[in-house]
Amino acid sequence: MEFTAVSWNLFHGRDFPPDPALFTWRSRLLRIKERGSTHVQVNRDLTTEFAAMLADARWDVALLQECPPRFLTPLANASRAYAHRVFTSRNSGSDLRTFAARINPDLIASSEGGSNLTLVRVGGPLGGVIERRELAIHEGKPERRAMAFTRTANGVCIANLHATNDQTALAAEDVLRAADHAAAWARDAPLLFGGDLNLRPAEDPGVFDVLRENFGLKGDTGPDAIDHLLSRGLEATEPPTPWPAERRDVPEGDRALRLSDHAPVQASFTWT
């Protein structure tokens, strides 16, 4: 049996044009649309655009990071998927944060609060979701990190993680702790372990050696990638590959709007 997975950091539901000059204070403060030669930068709620892109993409399980908590229902409904969400950081006072993010998402940015969201498509090869677990990787500074562990009806287990950014040592601790728990929870079942790990194999080969040798997790996206779909007990029929940047463009008048600052990573697997 085969299934397709995608991992995507949603950049807190915001757009990210290729021209950095389009990020201006007048856009951030006054919500004025900035126009470049090929792309625009907007400061508005993009729930509909993210939901439509995910709904139209080919996948059976989606591992999402930096996902605004308010995205759970729109994304799950649009893709006809079971959902498993775990909160990460900055989620106190969520009603006020959500209100501010709907009005001015670029101004509040990551302070809206975040989550890791795993979606499993209804009627897909993975079947339903029979178990949901959460692991708090750490609660203190620089911010809360958590792993979503999802066991599907057909036996495949999914671990979805966003490791600490800009601090390699902490990211390594996050990833190895999450892998240890995910492997133990999965027991002998096939395991997909992915997300934004904030570790590059070229810079931190030792961590990926430990993941492979101690937990059987292999198949990084590439030497300079930080978004990965590692697996144990699964055979990759299509190796983890980032989408071309333009694939996450959506039309915006006579130009394009590019969703997120990360490209989704997609892979296909078989298991027996």
SVG drawing of the C-alpha trace seen along z (x, -y; Angstrom):
<svg xmlns="http://www.w3.org/2000/svg" viewBox="-15 -53 44 59">
<polyline fill="none" stroke="black" stroke-width="0.4" points="0.0,0.0 1.2,-3.5 0.7,-6.9 1.9,-10.4 3.1,-12.8 3.8,-16.5 5.4,-18.7 4.9,-22.4 5.8,-25.3 3.0,-27.8 4.9,-30.9 1.9,-31.7 -0.4,-31.9 1.4,-34.7 2.8,-35.4 6.5,-35.7 7.3,-37.3 10.7,-36.6 11.5,-40.4 12.4,-41.4 11.9,-45.1 8.1,-44.4 8.2,-44.1 7.6,-47.7 6.5,-49.4 3.6,-51.0 2.4,-47.5 2.9,-46.3 1.3,-49.2 -1.3,-50.5 -2.0,-47.2 -1.1,-48.7 -0.5,-46.1 3.0,-46.3 3.5,-45.5 6.7,-44.1 7.4,-43.1 6.0,-39.6 4.6,-39.3 2.7,-41.3 3.0,-41.4 -0.3,-41.6 -1.2,-42.0 -4.5,-40.3 -6.0,-37.0 -4.9,-34.2 -6.9,-31.3 -8.8,-30.7 -5.7,-30.7 -3.8,-28.2 -6.9,-26.0 -7.4,-25.9 -3.7,-25.1 -3.7,-22.2 -7.1,-20.9 -5.8,-20.9 -2.5,-19.2 -1.8,-15.5 -1.2,-14.0 -2.7,-11.5 -1.1,-13.0 0.1,-16.6 2.5,-17.7 2.1,-21.4 4.1,-23.7 3.8,-27.4 0.1,-26.8 -2.2,-29.4 -4.5,-27.5 -7.6,-29.1 -6.6,-27.3 -7.6,-23.9 -11.2,-23.8 -10.9,-25.6 -7.9,-23.4 -9.4,-20.1 -12.7,-20.8 -11.3,-22.0 -9.1,-18.8 -11.7,-16.5 -9.2,-15.3 -9.0,-14.2 -7.0,-16.6 -4.6,-16.4 -3.3,-19.7 -0.8,-20.5 -0.1,-24.0 3.4,-25.3 4.1,-28.9 2.4,-32.2 -1.1,-30.9 -2.2,-32.6 -5.0,-35.1 -5.8,-33.3 -9.1,-35.1 -7.4,-38.5 -4.5,-37.2 -6.8,-35.6 -8.7,-38.9 -5.5,-40.9 -4.3,-38.4 -7.4,-38.6 -7.1,-42.4 -3.4,-42.7 -1.5,-39.4 1.9,-40.9 1.9,-43.2 1.2,-40.5 3.2,-37.9 4.3,-34.9 2.8,-36.5 -0.6,-35.2 0.4,-31.8 1.3,-28.6 0.6,-24.9 1.7,-21.7 -1.2,-20.4 -1.3,-16.9 -4.0,-16.1 -5.0,-12.6 -7.3,-12.5 -10.7,-10.8 -11.0,-7.8 -7.3,-7.7 -4.9,-4.7 -4.0,-5.5 -7.6,-5.1 -8.7,-7.0 -6.9,-8.2 -7.0,-5.8 -4.5,-7.5 -3.4,-11.1 -0.5,-11.9 1.4,-15.1 4.9,-15.5 6.1,-18.8 9.7,-19.0 10.4,-21.9 8.3,-24.5 10.9,-27.3 12.9,-29.7 13.2,-30.4 9.7,-29.1 7.5,-26.0 8.0,-23.2 5.8,-20.1 5.5,-17.0 2.2,-15.6 2.2,-11.8 -0.6,-10.3 -1.4,-6.6 -3.5,-5.8 -5.9,-2.9 -3.7,-1.2 -0.8,-1.1 1.5,-3.9 2.5,-6.4 3.2,-10.0 5.4,-12.3 5.2,-16.0 7.7,-18.4 9.0,-22.0 12.3,-22.2 13.9,-25.3 15.2,-27.7 18.5,-29.6 19.9,-27.5 21.4,-24.3 22.2,-22.6 18.6,-23.1 17.2,-21.9 19.3,-18.7 18.0,-18.1 14.5,-18.6 14.8,-16.3 16.6,-13.5 14.2,-13.6 11.2,-13.6 12.6,-10.7 13.2,-8.7 9.6,-9.1 8.1,-8.6 10.1,-5.4 9.0,-4.0 5.3,-5.0 5.3,-3.5 6.8,-0.2 7.2,2.0 4.8,0.0 6.1,-2.0 7.0,-5.5 7.1,-8.8 9.0,-11.4 9.0,-14.9 8.5,-18.6 10.7,-21.7 13.6,-20.2 15.8,-23.3 18.8,-21.0 20.8,-20.7 22.5,-17.3 25.6,-19.1 26.1,-21.1 24.9,-18.6 25.6,-15.2 26.0,-13.6 22.4,-14.2 21.2,-12.4 23.7,-9.6 22.1,-9.1 18.6,-9.3 19.5,-6.6 21.6,-4.3 19.6,-4.5 16.0,-4.9 16.2,-3.7 15.0,-7.0 16.4,-7.8 15.8,-9.8 16.6,-13.4 15.5,-15.9 19.0,-17.1 22.2,-18.4 21.0,-22.0 17.3,-21.3 15.7,-21.9 12.3,-20.4 12.4,-16.6 10.3,-13.5 12.3,-10.7 11.0,-7.2 11.4,-3.8 9.8,-0.7 8.7,-2.5 10.1,-2.4 10.3,-5.7 8.9,-5.4 9.3,-9.1 12.1,-10.6 11.4,-13.8 11.6,-16.7 10.7,-20.4 8.1,-21.9 9.4,-24.4 8.9,-27.9 6.3,-28.9 4.1,-26.0 3.0,-27.8 2.0,-30.9 -1.6,-31.9 -3.0,-34.5 -3.4,-38.1 -4.7,-40.2 -2.0,-40.4 0.7,-39.2 1.2,-36.3 1.1,-35.9 3.5,-33.4 2.4,-31.5 4.8,-31.0 8.6,-31.3 9.0,-27.5 8.4,-25.2 6.4,-22.1 8.4,-18.9 6.6,-15.9 7.4,-12.2 5.6,-8.9 6.0,-5.6 4.9,-2.0 4.6,0.5 3.4,4.0"/>
</svg>
